[in-house]
Amino acid sequence: MNKKVPLWLTILLVIFPLAIGAVWLTGMKSTQNRLTAPSHDPIPSKSDFPSLSSIVSKVAPAVVNISTVRVVRGPGPVFKYFFGPFEEGDPFKEFFERFFGDIPQREFRQKSLGSGFIISKDGYILTNNHVVEKATEIRVRLLNKEQFEAKVIGRDPKTDIALIKIKANHSLSAATLGDSDALRVGDWVIAIGNPFGLGHTVTVGIISAKERIIGAGPYDNFLQTDAAINPGNSGGPLVNLEGEVVGINTAIVAQAQGIGFAIPINMAKYILSQLKERGKVMRGWLGVMIQEVTPEIAHALGLKEVKGALVADVTPGSPADKADIRRGDVIIEYNGKKIEEMNELPRLVANTPVGKSVPIKIWRNGKIKQLTVKVGELEEKVAKGERRYAPQDLGLKVEELTPYLAQRLGVKRIHGVVITYVVQGSPAHEAGLSRGDIILKINRHPIEDLNDYQDIINSAKPGDTLLFLIERREGTLFVALKVPKD
């Protein structure tokens, strides 16, 4: 006997499978979307990349093109055509002068191009020192094609910064100076300048690195950027996305692409008032010769970290000498700032007001000691003698110094122990001295004669680090030599 199925059950049996299928299909689609969709945010739309035109239009009126004329002396065009220009030390130059006399010279007007930017409405302009150095004529052209004669207000060759001024009968557009210390690696920047004389040109990139040392001067502290910088960009502004100048475009690596350097604007801010008032910069001075702390030197001195600036020599009567800073001390902190790298110390000292007393922490004989030094003024004659030493070569074969040997080697001392020979490729050559270097101390023990030298060398064990203090020319420096293992 057939039973009649209730209507509600029939509806339930039809709808339930359909509902289950719909839920399953929805889940599959959601899973597929999760598998195919990127794990990061959706691809930005065009509106997420705003134009930089508003920033450029804000800064560009303050950017100027600078053309200069220098008077230089050199061989005439006919001579250069047949013989080419001679450089100092060229052996053919000496040959020509010996047989034909002096090379005919004449004066030339040499033209060059650069950039700059106005920093005040009354016409003060920041640029590079090398753009206007030795220039007899300086012309400035604005964005609106107006041209003016400019005069140099002040120059600082050590940082390659110069301040010039023009006189206009109207108020000028001035750039806003930002904070270069606030920059982070990866921040966007814009370079504006006059590359290859093409006039106002804009390039964009990022800050690639900070505090770069490229050997341009004693206070290197460059921003590195991949924003294109070319000849003629020198002195132009490097601008952040707020339209503030954060750097002065200065140098390029000729054999590379995407590597340019700019002076941090905060460095320019510090010397700007001095350039305005006195035309030059007055800097602080300690009176020490310093060198890098290498892992070998740190080990020999008992330093736990490879940091600080090692004092290789102290100028007698200098602020450092009066503060009891000694040869062999490692300056690990200056005026509350820890010295991570040797090159940081000269910048900190230079930026210290003359006459100010500052605390210094040093590492001496395995202990930290705090001193106070009254900073003096760096003069040009002192600057020439205040050199920074990197690790130098060390020697191996020595002799006792005699008056005859001193004369032959060209050294002023007439007693002690002197390097007379270096074995090529030996451990001493890899960390060795050059001929004529005088050994003053090894591991803080004075070396007066060959017996002192041999006693120290014979007591050294394989793997030991020997810390040499040597005299070279007019200065002294430390060098660490690791005794090779058997």
Legacy VTK file of the C-alpha trace (Angstrom):
# vtk DataFile Version 3.0
C-alpha trace
ASCII
DATASET POLYDATA
POINTS 486 float
0.000 0.000 0.000
1.521 3.292 -1.160
1.695 6.112 1.357
1.343 9.665 0.158
4.442 11.834 0.907
3.518 15.061 2.639
3.964 18.234 0.584
6.261 19.890 3.149
8.646 16.950 3.033
8.786 17.059 -0.751
9.686 20.761 -0.666
12.351 20.126 1.964
13.921 17.294 -0.042
14.198 19.553 -3.100
15.381 22.809 -1.472
17.944 21.323 0.966
20.291 19.851 -1.694
20.047 23.075 -3.664
20.999 25.100 -0.589
23.953 22.800 0.165
25.172 23.150 -3.446
24.927 26.903 -3.366
26.941 27.097 -0.143
29.584 24.735 -1.627
29.886 26.777 -4.835
30.234 30.016 -2.835
32.983 28.493 -0.729
34.837 27.240 -3.813
34.662 30.681 -5.420
35.911 32.329 -2.242
38.779 29.839 -2.016
39.690 30.429 -5.654
39.707 34.181 -5.083
42.006 33.774 -2.104
44.362 31.597 -4.115
44.533 33.921 -7.108
44.419 37.294 -5.366
47.757 38.864 -4.241
48.642 38.682 -0.574
49.350 42.457 -0.420
47.108 45.435 -1.007
45.428 45.832 -4.386
47.483 47.334 -7.219
47.466 51.103 -6.713
45.475 53.143 -9.132
46.821 56.135 -11.023
45.481 58.426 -8.315
47.824 56.759 -5.799
50.818 58.238 -7.698
50.233 61.989 -7.620
52.154 64.252 -9.963
55.205 66.031 -8.567
54.496 69.102 -10.671
53.116 71.120 -7.749
56.331 70.533 -5.773
58.503 71.445 -8.748
56.503 74.582 -9.514
56.937 75.648 -5.876
60.744 75.249 -5.849
61.767 75.937 -9.467
61.541 79.778 -9.280
64.212 79.699 -6.556
66.601 77.536 -8.606
69.192 79.430 -10.643
71.685 78.629 -13.375
75.218 79.881 -12.720
77.794 80.565 -15.424
81.348 81.550 -14.518
84.523 82.689 -16.239
88.008 81.867 -14.992
91.297 83.149 -16.358
93.787 80.284 -16.644
97.256 79.953 -18.125
98.283 77.128 -20.434
99.899 76.161 -23.751
98.609 77.917 -26.861
96.196 76.134 -29.226
98.885 75.420 -31.888
101.180 73.815 -29.326
98.341 71.722 -27.877
97.319 70.594 -31.363
100.752 69.099 -32.109
101.895 68.011 -28.655
98.752 67.814 -26.522
98.400 69.244 -23.016
101.075 68.302 -20.476
100.272 67.423 -16.886
102.597 67.899 -13.929
105.067 65.036 -13.734
104.691 64.127 -17.411
108.164 62.865 -18.496
107.650 64.266 -22.028
107.046 67.706 -20.486
110.455 67.506 -18.780
112.037 66.300 -22.040
110.520 69.180 -24.033
111.579 71.829 -21.504
115.118 70.445 -21.321
115.719 70.663 -25.081
113.351 73.438 -26.202
112.951 75.606 -23.118
109.762 76.699 -21.402
106.462 75.691 -22.961
104.799 78.803 -24.453
101.993 79.954 -22.174
99.031 82.230 -22.711
95.932 83.249 -20.807
92.539 81.700 -21.575
89.027 82.569 -20.473
87.589 79.269 -19.265
83.804 79.057 -18.942
81.865 76.645 -16.745
78.287 76.029 -15.683
76.598 75.129 -12.424
73.466 75.577 -10.357
72.327 77.181 -7.132
69.201 78.174 -5.236
67.979 81.398 -3.663
67.598 81.212 0.120
66.351 84.757 0.828
64.196 87.267 -0.998
67.041 89.798 -1.044
69.193 87.598 -3.277
71.441 85.309 -1.216
72.194 82.086 -3.112
73.696 78.791 -1.943
75.878 76.792 -4.331
79.048 74.688 -4.380
82.432 76.218 -3.742
83.872 74.500 -6.807
81.259 76.227 -8.991
82.498 79.756 -8.165
86.065 79.171 -6.939
88.639 81.391 -8.747
85.877 82.842 -10.936
86.483 86.353 -12.287
82.905 86.661 -13.525
79.723 85.093 -12.131
76.374 85.408 -13.882
73.091 84.103 -12.480
70.040 83.359 -14.607
66.585 82.898 -13.078
63.751 80.709 -14.320
62.113 83.761 -15.967
65.357 84.375 -17.974
66.398 87.412 -15.902
70.172 87.638 -15.544
72.312 89.246 -12.839
75.953 89.703 -11.959
76.782 87.967 -8.664
79.510 88.428 -6.090
80.947 85.906 -3.642
80.002 86.559 -0.023
81.822 83.590 1.493
83.344 80.230 0.608
84.193 77.084 2.538
86.387 74.700 0.516
86.354 72.056 3.262
82.618 71.432 2.821
82.417 72.691 -0.803
79.772 75.274 0.093
79.653 78.872 -1.155
77.329 81.823 -0.602
76.871 84.362 -3.396
74.509 87.321 -3.800
72.680 89.165 -6.563
70.920 92.534 -6.505
67.424 92.665 -7.980
64.929 95.526 -7.957
62.180 93.210 -6.790
61.576 90.500 -4.211
62.852 87.077 -5.254
61.383 83.605 -4.752
63.288 81.788 -2.004
63.495 78.064 -1.271
62.527 76.638 2.107
65.290 74.778 3.920
64.267 71.445 5.431
65.800 69.038 7.945
68.287 66.610 6.379
68.647 64.702 9.662
65.002 63.641 9.357
65.626 61.919 6.022
65.393 58.140 5.885
66.910 55.768 3.397
64.178 55.139 0.825
62.601 58.613 1.049
61.716 60.194 -2.297
63.736 63.238 -3.383
63.837 65.539 -6.408
66.966 67.066 -7.961
66.664 70.328 -9.884
69.514 71.956 -11.772
71.281 72.849 -14.985
72.789 69.587 -16.310
75.032 70.030 -19.365
73.757 73.590 -19.665
70.252 72.443 -20.590
68.571 74.799 -18.141
66.065 73.855 -15.448
65.859 70.060 -15.412
64.073 67.827 -12.915
64.986 64.255 -11.925
63.542 62.073 -9.195
64.823 59.209 -7.059
65.286 58.098 -3.476
67.812 58.550 -0.709
70.079 55.535 -1.234
72.307 56.031 1.820
73.356 58.606 4.417
76.689 59.704 5.916
78.713 58.605 2.911
82.470 59.292 2.968
83.887 59.714 -0.539
87.233 61.382 0.176
86.132 64.813 -0.997
87.235 66.597 2.193
87.894 66.303 5.927
84.197 66.616 6.828
82.604 64.200 4.357
79.015 63.412 5.299
77.153 63.020 2.018
73.636 61.939 1.158
73.670 59.347 -1.613
70.802 59.401 -4.112
69.848 57.700 -7.348
68.121 60.842 -8.626
70.114 61.639 -11.773
72.837 64.223 -11.113
75.006 65.294 -14.043
77.708 67.908 -14.740
76.032 71.283 -14.295
73.787 70.039 -11.476
76.437 71.014 -8.929
75.049 73.479 -6.408
71.407 72.750 -7.210
68.865 71.690 -4.588
67.822 68.204 -3.548
64.193 68.523 -2.458
61.850 66.342 -0.393
58.153 65.765 -1.100
57.245 68.755 1.077
59.123 71.026 -1.303
61.922 71.664 1.208
65.609 71.669 0.292
67.342 68.812 2.116
70.652 68.759 0.230
73.004 70.516 -2.180
73.814 68.375 -5.221
77.576 68.086 -5.383
79.258 65.021 -6.860
78.739 62.049 -9.137
80.505 58.763 -9.767
81.495 59.109 -13.415
81.798 55.379 -14.122
78.490 54.474 -12.452
74.802 55.151 -12.980
72.382 56.106 -10.263
75.038 57.190 -7.761
75.050 60.879 -6.878
75.967 62.757 -3.718
74.545 65.803 -1.982
75.696 67.868 0.997
73.113 67.645 3.822
71.385 70.998 4.168
71.866 70.952 7.943
75.625 71.214 7.362
75.027 74.310 5.252
72.727 75.784 7.904
75.496 75.566 10.483
78.039 77.538 8.444
75.614 79.894 6.682
75.693 82.658 9.288
79.504 82.544 9.410
79.770 82.841 5.633
77.449 85.855 5.768
79.255 87.600 8.594
82.942 86.880 7.990
83.146 85.177 4.577
84.759 82.048 6.025
84.113 79.424 8.677
85.681 79.272 12.133
85.954 75.694 13.367
86.803 73.941 16.590
90.168 72.199 17.051
91.474 69.543 19.427
95.025 69.032 18.208
95.063 65.268 17.757
96.035 62.962 14.934
93.593 60.088 14.800
93.279 56.787 13.014
90.736 54.025 12.591
90.248 51.379 15.252
90.648 48.058 13.448
89.610 44.688 14.929
93.301 43.940 15.553
93.875 47.248 17.356
90.674 46.822 19.380
91.844 43.368 20.448
95.286 44.660 21.400
93.796 47.482 23.487
91.175 45.293 25.144
88.223 47.080 23.546
85.083 44.972 23.355
83.750 46.855 20.311
85.517 48.084 17.187
84.515 51.701 17.688
86.018 55.082 18.453
88.954 57.165 17.214
92.468 56.118 18.172
94.780 58.999 19.104
97.987 58.498 17.130
99.601 61.767 18.212
98.890 64.930 20.221
100.091 68.383 19.247
102.113 69.902 22.107
100.289 72.782 23.769
97.021 71.974 22.009
93.617 71.762 23.741
93.954 67.955 23.759
97.396 68.164 25.355
96.116 70.522 28.061
93.168 68.167 28.721
95.603 65.223 29.279
94.556 63.337 26.142
97.453 61.036 25.356
98.808 59.054 22.471
97.166 55.612 22.535
93.865 56.823 24.009
90.699 55.849 22.166
88.098 58.622 22.118
84.790 56.783 22.478
82.478 59.701 23.274
82.577 63.422 22.543
80.199 65.915 24.151
77.669 63.171 24.871
77.862 61.700 21.350
79.245 58.170 20.988
81.966 57.849 18.357
81.037 54.898 16.170
83.466 55.708 13.331
86.726 57.664 13.319
85.392 60.157 10.753
82.619 61.315 13.082
85.038 63.000 15.485
86.440 65.713 13.156
82.904 66.799 12.195
81.783 67.013 15.822
84.859 68.958 16.874
84.627 71.314 13.889
81.001 72.141 14.740
81.815 72.937 18.375
81.974 76.670 19.233
85.516 77.843 19.885
86.169 78.225 23.614
83.472 75.802 24.719
84.402 73.153 27.297
83.065 69.704 26.415
83.251 66.310 28.147
85.178 63.512 26.452
85.244 59.824 27.325
88.385 57.893 26.469
89.549 54.290 26.753
92.945 54.101 28.457
94.694 51.052 29.898
91.532 48.978 29.917
89.354 51.583 31.650
86.984 54.369 30.664
88.120 57.803 31.789
86.266 61.112 31.476
88.097 64.336 30.636
87.081 67.903 29.824
88.608 69.780 26.905
88.324 73.466 26.019
88.004 73.543 22.243
90.424 75.794 20.361
90.212 77.411 16.933
91.296 75.534 13.835
93.696 77.637 11.787
94.871 76.854 8.287
98.444 76.189 9.375
97.135 73.740 11.979
94.707 72.111 9.551
97.550 71.189 7.219
99.302 69.301 9.982
96.254 67.651 11.491
96.035 64.487 9.446
93.902 61.431 9.944
95.625 58.117 9.591
94.163 54.927 8.252
95.983 51.657 9.022
99.362 51.755 7.303
101.885 49.142 6.167
104.217 47.574 8.777
107.807 46.435 8.380
109.832 43.425 9.481
113.599 43.843 9.129
115.096 46.509 11.404
118.434 48.096 12.254
119.674 50.402 14.954
119.575 53.965 13.755
122.929 55.676 13.266
123.653 59.219 12.057
124.803 57.811 8.713
121.717 55.615 8.320
119.458 58.480 9.374
120.978 60.684 6.666
120.662 57.948 4.053
117.007 57.277 4.932
116.140 60.955 5.317
114.948 60.766 8.947
115.582 63.355 11.655
116.201 61.027 14.597
119.717 59.748 15.152
118.939 56.935 17.603
116.363 54.158 17.917
115.230 51.301 15.673
114.326 51.864 12.029
112.699 49.708 9.338
115.217 49.094 6.542
113.585 46.332 4.504
110.122 44.876 3.891
109.700 41.357 2.526
107.182 41.380 -0.300
104.144 39.144 0.322
105.051 38.415 3.939
102.697 39.003 6.893
104.795 42.063 7.700
104.241 43.404 4.197
100.477 42.873 4.413
100.403 44.833 7.666
103.899 46.328 7.383
105.858 49.521 7.506
107.695 51.260 4.707
111.411 51.765 4.638
112.433 54.616 6.932
109.694 54.205 9.555
110.987 54.344 13.122
109.573 51.967 15.755
108.932 53.886 18.973
106.967 51.327 21.000
105.586 47.789 20.772
102.724 46.905 23.121
103.441 50.185 24.973
107.071 49.187 25.697
109.641 51.745 24.469
112.018 50.467 21.775
115.396 52.120 22.276
117.630 49.574 20.562
117.707 46.177 18.859
117.682 44.344 22.184
114.360 45.943 23.143
112.958 45.006 19.749
114.176 41.416 19.853
112.920 40.885 23.425
109.370 41.838 22.424
109.421 39.897 19.147
110.912 36.764 20.742
108.315 36.739 23.519
105.415 36.954 21.065
103.431 33.785 20.433
101.726 32.708 17.188
98.350 34.410 16.936
99.342 37.308 19.249
98.645 40.878 18.148
101.538 43.314 18.465
100.644 46.986 18.644
103.389 49.079 17.030
103.764 52.820 17.540
105.850 54.147 14.673
107.114 57.531 13.557
106.695 58.425 9.922
107.826 61.766 8.559
106.359 64.390 10.909
103.724 62.254 12.640
103.200 59.056 14.599
100.641 56.293 14.263
99.712 52.914 15.664
99.609 49.736 13.599
98.563 46.266 14.708
100.489 43.263 13.421
99.158 39.778 14.038
101.902 37.203 14.494
101.257 34.408 11.955
100.394 30.978 13.251
102.583 28.011 12.423
LINES 1 487
486 0 1 2 3 4 5 6 7 8 9 10 11 12 13 14 15 16 17 18 19 20 21 22 23 24 25 26 27 28 29 30 31 32 33 34 35 36 37 38 39 40 41 42 43 44 45 46 47 48 49 50 51 52 53 54 55 56 57 58 59 60 61 62 63 64 65 66 67 68 69 70 71 72 73 74 75 76 77 78 79 80 81 82 83 84 85 86 87 88 89 90 91 92 93 94 95 96 97 98 99 100 101 102 103 104 105 106 107 108 109 110 111 112 113 114 115 116 117 118 119 120 121 122 123 124 125 126 127 128 129 130 131 132 133 134 135 136 137 138 139 140 141 142 143 144 145 146 147 148 149 150 151 152 153 154 155 156 157 158 159 160 161 162 163 164 165 166 167 168 169 170 171 172 173 174 175 176 177 178 179 180 181 182 183 184 185 186 187 188 189 190 191 192 193 194 195 196 197 198 199 200 201 202 203 204 205 206 207 208 209 210 211 212 213 214 215 216 217 218 219 220 221 222 223 224 225 226 227 228 229 230 231 232 233 234 235 236 237 238 239 240 241 242 243 244 245 246 247 248 249 250 251 252 253 254 255 256 257 258 259 260 261 262 263 264 265 266 267 268 269 270 271 272 273 274 275 276 277 278 279 280 281 282 283 284 285 286 287 288 289 290 291 292 293 294 295 296 297 298 299 300 301 302 303 304 305 306 307 308 309 310 311 312 313 314 315 316 317 318 319 320 321 322 323 324 325 326 327 328 329 330 331 332 333 334 335 336 337 338 339 340 341 342 343 344 345 346 347 348 349 350 351 352 353 354 355 356 357 358 359 360 361 362 363 364 365 366 367 368 369 370 371 372 373 374 375 376 377 378 379 380 381 382 383 384 385 386 387 388 389 390 391 392 393 394 395 396 397 398 399 400 401 402 403 404 405 406 407 408 409 410 411 412 413 414 415 416 417 418 419 420 421 422 423 424 425 426 427 428 429 430 431 432 433 434 435 436 437 438 439 440 441 442 443 444 445 446 447 448 449 450 451 452 453 454 455 456 457 458 459 460 461 462 463 464 465 466 467 468 469 470 471 472 473 474 475 476 477 478 479 480 481 482 483 484 485
